[in-house]
Structure formats: structure tokens, C-alpha cells
Amino acid sequence: MEKEDDAGSSRGGHEKARSYRRTRGLSFCPTNGSTDATPPSPDHLVEMEFLLPVDPGVRVLHSYYLADALGADSGMAYDEWSKGSSSSSHGGVLGDLGSYTNDAILKEIDDVIEASDGESIMLEQLRSIVESRLPKSLVDRQHLCLLHQYSLNKSSGRSIRGTTKIYDRPHVSTFYRRGRQEQGGAAAVVEPNYKVPPASLTFTGFATKFVNLSPDPLNLYWDGGRIPSGPRAGELQTVLVGTVPSMESIGTASFPGHSFYMTPTYDKNHQLQRWAITEDEPVLYYDPVLGDLSTEGQRAEVERLTRSGKWTEKRRFEREAWMVDRSFGRDYLVETGRAWLANFPQPYLNQYYGEVKDEIRNVDATETVQNDGHGLHMRPADYIGQVHTLNTSNLYYTDLPSTLERLTERDYRPEAEEKRRLDMSQFQSNSPNTKKKAAGGDDEVDNAVMSLKAKA
């Protein structure tokens, strides 16, 4: 069974969303595990190595790579493939991908390994297997290297190695001008020759994250204890943080010693699990089905639940994606000393800015930038008091548009965006060099230049 390729057409919305790739920034080549030390970039991005278990690490990441190739909104590429397609923008056809638990590509790799008495597969042989089901233009080299590691390590059970870029937090002294020096018109960070005065720790808050690995949606509550005084003295003070769907997470701010608990959505008094929060463990998991089992026991039980039909393949994928995320989080904590609060894989973001001149960075905020990471129109706050000057062609609105309709997926296509820009121009100032009165005030607003000052 074959279907025409519709890669890239599934993910709607803005061009930036359509070009989004979960796996961008991940590297699995070469497979020998050696990486050259790289100096920090201007964005303070450094390379980090991580280890993931072969099972379910390869299966989860393989699904992500397929989803990126197909332009699927979900990480479950198989769901997207099964819907069929209507175009062939890449000039190829899609072969049968199978399903998450019975992936056709991984099954063929297993068959080849078995036929060769456990020998690994050459990279070009892997390429031919993948290209038999994906158009050549959609095959990612890092995807092939991931599968090559799978063929090397499957029989031994060794972990697979990958690298990505992470944020290297600069020393606090560089946030002050005294910890910097000017070189050739650019502000260069140097080792300070002074000591930053000690500060009293007055704020001890931090971010927390709660993951619901149960098959049902649950409510998360903050427990403030009993109210000490006032008309409600003695009553329990609880606040609903939110409802957490199955295999999803929710985040909130907390302090050491805060208490939280989860309940069924239909009974707030039935506490399924409580936590007293510490900064050492800000990511908490509620796992009533498999939490008490060993790693091998969990794998066997997941396999049983899937085969019996009690779990769908989608649920199994979502759970195993969390296991991969948790595994990456351990390496991230060791490398950075910080808890991993995002979702893996998370493509790193490249800030873009132009030439540095004294304390002013002159940039075109509408310029399109191509980077190896995902471009982000965000300016770095390198030090306290830094000023950025942004030049933009998005002019100041002098009148309220007569119609403000909710945008749909079709409204993000290039021709629709251009028409919308022209329609909106009648409500904007006529010249980027003309200063206009701000609506509702007497201050003049320069439509061409905005100055933003980063302050502590």
C-alpha cells in the first residue's frame, strides 16, 4: 500500500510553524560518542551529550523524525500517514509505515540484523530501507545515524548517544558593566577583577511541574493548610491549580515546603497522592499503574496492556515519550545543575541581532534569518542598562481597524498575509519617518524606531 507524499501540508498556521522541527538540534552522528569541545556561542549555547535507552528511546525519536518528515502536528506520525494525502509536493510516494508498536522500518532493520546473525547494518543499507518508505528528499541524516546506533546497540542493550545544544548560564558578574570590557566596538565578557557583593536570599521561589501518567484526567490542588485567623480560621485553604489530562503536565510556581495533591476530577476530597515540594525535585510524576515496578517490569506491563487492547498505541507513545524526557532530564541536571522543565526533544532557539555598536544594537526586526536552530526574534539582555534599537516596517496604528476577524489556517498563507498587510495599512501611519500622536495621549511615537532598555 502506498500513499502520495503530503509532507509539510499537515502542519498549518504561520510559515514559522510549518517549518518547525522537533528534532532540529539533535545529533546522532558520529556513532563513536566522541564530540569536539566547542566554545560558547554569542547566545551562550554549548554542546551537551546525552544517553537514552535503546527501548523506548529509538522508537520514540524515530516517530518524531517521521512526524517532522511528514509535517505532522502530532508526534504520532502513523496517525498522520493513515489519513492519506492529496498532493505530491516532494515528488515521491510514502510506503507503508506500519504502526508505533509495529513500525515497518524498525521491523525491516530487525529482520536484516537477524538474517546476518546479529551483525550491525551499514549506513547506506539503512538509507535504502528508509528511502523505500520515504521520498529521498525527506530522509534526515541524523535520523539515519539514530537507526545506525539502533542496529549497533539493540542486541547488547547499550544506550544510544546523542548531542544537542543547551544554554550555558553566564556568571552573574557579567550582568554588570564592570565585569565587561569594550573590544573593537563590541562588548566582550571578561573575567572580572572584582568581587560581586553578596546578596541576601530574599526570594526562594522556583518553577514546578506535575506529570499525570494515569489513564484519567486529574485535578491538581495547592494545600495552604488551615487558615490561622479571621472569620474562616481553622478552615482548610486549598486552591485548584488546574486539571491535568492523561499523559499531560501542568506547571506552577512554588516555594520550599509547599504542599500539592492530585484528586479525581469528580471528588476533590479523595487525595490520590501528595507532595511536599523541594527545589531538589521540582518535577513530580503521578504513576499509579507502573510507578512501583522496575524498568523491565514497566516495559513488560506496557507491552501487556497494549496487546490486550487496554492501552491504545497513542497512549503508549505518550507514556514512553515521557520516559525519554525523564531520561534526558537526568543528564541535563548533571550537566547544568538545573532541572529540565521543557519537553524533549526541544529545538534550541537562536537569538538574532546585528552588529554591536557601543551599547546599541541596530537590527531590522522584520528581517528573515536562517540559522541551524529555530530563529527567534528576541534580543539578548546581556547586562543591566543595555539598550536595543529595533527598526521595523510594522507602523504605528492611528485608527482601530474596522474589522478584526479571528484568523484561520488559510489566513497564514503568503498571499493572504500580503493582502491582510495591505488592508491594515490604511489604518497605519503613512510614513515610517513620521511621528504620530499616541492614541489617547499627548506623547509622540516614532514608528520607525523603538528603544527597549533592559533593566534588572
C-alpha positions, -999 to +999 in steps of 0.1 A: +000+000+000+014+034-010+002+069-005+012+101-021+035+123-002+019+153+015+048+163+037+046+197+051+009+202+043-004+188+076+011+214+099-009+246+093-005+281+105+023+306+100+053+298+079+074+296+111+051+269+125+051+249+092+089+249+093+091+237+129+110+205+135+110+188+169+143+170+161+162+201+149+193+205+170+196+168+178+227+150+165+234+112+165+264+113+141+291+101+145+282+070+165+315+066+183+304+090+210+333+114+206+325+151+204+348+181+200+347+207+227+331+239+213+333+274+228+301+291+239+283+309+211+271+346+215+238+330+226+256+311+254+248+278+237+271+249+243+271+213+232+259+186+256+260+148+252+231+127+265+223+090+268+189+074+261+178+037+265+175+019+232+140+009+242+119+031+241+144+059+231+148+048+195+111+041+189+100+075+203+126+095+184+120+075+153+084+086+155+094+122+160+117+121+129+089+106+108+064+132+121+089+160+111+093+145+077+055+144+072+049+178+087+026+162+112+012+182+141+013+151+164+044+132+173+025+101+162+034+101+126+015+069+119-018+087+126-010+113+100+001+087+074-031+068+079-053+098+069-040+098+033-030+128+013-039+148-018-006+163-031+029+152-040+049+183-034+082+163-029+078+142-060+076+108-042+053+084-025+051+072+010+054+035+017+036+016+045+049+029+078+031+004+099+022+015+135+040+027+166+044-007+181+049-024+148+069+001+128+077-011+093+112+004+091+123-009+125+109-043+117+128-045+085+160-035+103+154-062+129+149-088+101+182-078+084+200-080+118+186-114+125+194-127+090+231-115+095+234-133+128+233-101+149+257-080+128+251-043+125+239-027+093+259-003+071+246+033+069+239+030+032+219-001+037+198+017+063+194+046+038+179+022+012+155+008+038+142+043+049+141+056+013+119+026+004+091+043+025+100+080+025+109+102-005+147+108-007+142+145+000+126+138+034+153+115+047+173+132+075+209+122+080+206+123+118+176+100+116+198+075+097+225+078+124+199+072+151+189+040+133+225+030+128+230+032+166+199+011+170+214-016+148+247-014+167+233-015+202+200-034+200+214-068+209+236-055+237+211-031+251+236-003+254+223+032+254+223+054+223+243+086+224+232+120+211+242+156+214+222+189+215+228+225+225+219+239+259+221+273+275+252+279+295+243+304+322+269+332+323+284+343+356+264+369+374+293+394+374+289+397+336+254+413+342+272+445+353+293+468+331+323+465+355+325+428+345+329+437+308+353+454+285+350+470+251+370+454+223+367+468+188+334+484+194+319+452+208+311+444+244+332+414+253+327+394+285+359+391+306+368+376+339+361+403+365+388+416+387+364+424+415+340+405+437+303+408+434+289+419+468+269+392+485+231+394+484+207+381+510+184+354+497+150+370+499+132+351+472+133+313+472+106+305+447+111+282+417+090+265+390+075+231+394+060+207+370+035+178+376+030+150+352-001+128+351+008+093+339-026+078+348-053+070+322-077+096+336-077+134+339-069+146+374-072+179+394-041+194+410-046+214+442-023+236+463-028+229+500-022+260+521-031+243+554-056+257+579-063+294+580-048+307+612-071+336+619-100+357+607-136+347+601-125+315+583-100+305+610-095+267+611-108+261+576-086+243+550-072+266+524-069+249+491-066+263+455-073+244+423-042+248+401-058+231+371-070+199+355-042+177+341-053+155+312-040+119+309-003+118+299+000+156+301+016+180+325+009+213+343+033+238+358+031+264+386+053+285+409+062+272+443+084+276+474+102+250+495+077+233+518+046+239+497+022+210+495+002+198+465-020+169+458-039+152+430-076+141+431-101+126+407-120+154+388-152+142+405-140+142+441-117+169+455-115+152+489-100+119+476-063+126+476-046+102+453-010+115+460+005+144+479+039+161+476+059+184+498+079+204+473+117+208+475+139+226+450+159+194+445+129+177+429+107+202+411+093+177+385+068+153+400+052+122+384+019+106+393+021+070+380-004+047+397-002+019+371+035+013+368+052+035+394+061+006+417+076-016+390+112-019+379+122-007+345+120-041+330+087-047+348+073-015+333+082-025+298+066-059+302+034-044+317+032-017+289+035-045+263+008-065+280-016-035+283-011-027+246-015-062+234-047-067+255-062-035+240-065-017+274-040+009+261-041+024+227-009+029+208-012+066+212-013+063+250+017+040+249+036+065+228+027+094+251+039+075+282+071+064+266+078+099+253+076+110+290+101+082+299+125+095+272+120+131+285+128+120+321+159+102+310+172+133+292+163+154+322+187+134+344+217+141+320+206+178+318+206+181+356+241+166+359+254+189+331+238+222+341+227+218+378+192+229+367+160+209+364+147+201+329+113+218+327+107+217+290+097+187+268+123+167+250+132+170+222+132+208+223+149+225+194+172+253+208+164+288+198+189+312+181+186+348+191+194+371+161+208+405+163+231+427+142+264+445+147+271+456+182+279+493+185+287+505+220+255+500+239+232+500+209+224+470+187+208+481+153+187+454+138+158+450+114+131+433+134+114+421+102+144+405+085+143+368+078+171+349+093+183+313+085+200+295+114+207+259+122+184+263+152+150+279+152+152+316+146+138+337+174+131+375+172+143+381+207+171+404+218+195+392+245+197+412+278+235+408+282+239+433+311+218+457+331+212+490+314+217+476+278+197+494+251+185+478+219+172+499+189+148+480+167+139+492+132+106+478+119+083+484+090+053+475+111+040+510+115+020+525+144-018+522+142-035+556+142-071+541+139-088+510+150-093+486+121-130+483+111-129+445+112-109+423+134-117+387+125-103+356+140-075+342+118-078+307+103-051+284+089-057+298+054-050+333+066-013+325+072-006+316+036+018+342+020-008+356-004-033+360+024-007+376+047+002+402+020-035+410+014-040+415+051-009+437+054-023+459+026-057+460+042-043+471+075-020+498+060-050+522+057-052+523+095-015+529+100+007+560+098+016+569+062+054+572+067+079+553+088+097+586+094+066+605+106+059+608+143+023+604+154+004+612+185-002+581+206-038+572+209-054+586+240-023+607+249+000+636+240+032+617+236+047+614+202+056+579+189+083+572+164+070+545+142+104+535+127+124+531+159+116+516+192+141+517+221+139+490+247+160+492+278+168+460+297+167+466+334+172+444+364 
